[in-house]
Amino acid sequence: MTRDAINKICAALPGAEWSEPFGPGHDVWKVGGKIFAAMGAVTEGVSVKTPDVETASMLIEAGVGSKAPYFHRSWVLLPFDAGQDELTYRIHRSYALIRASLTKKAQAALAPFDPDT
């Protein structure tokens, strides 16, 4: 996949907002002001949140991704060549995790979302 394809997946999510808080070329996607996906200016991949450190470790050990630089250990960096299904799945799961951490009021203001679609 490409950076543009990842950006399209993220942009389609309810309430998703794009910014470059770390400078030009750093694509960061947030929901409710919290990051759910990030791509560095030179990194060939997207960093996403996993439910826990164990899941991140499992993905790293399985060769699906690597430790996401500058993020907590529960984040992984997935290379663009990980495959469209895997990338879409992990972005949707990251979004759902971050969305669930928002206040009930903030969640209610967003359009419905089913991570399995």
Secondary structure, 3 states (H helix, E strand, C coil): CCHHHHHHHHHCCCCCEEECCCCCCCEEEEECCEEEEEECCCCCEEEEECCCHHHHHHHHHCCCCEECCCCCCCEEEEEHHHCHHHHHHHHHHHHHHHHHCCCHHHHHCCCCCCCCC
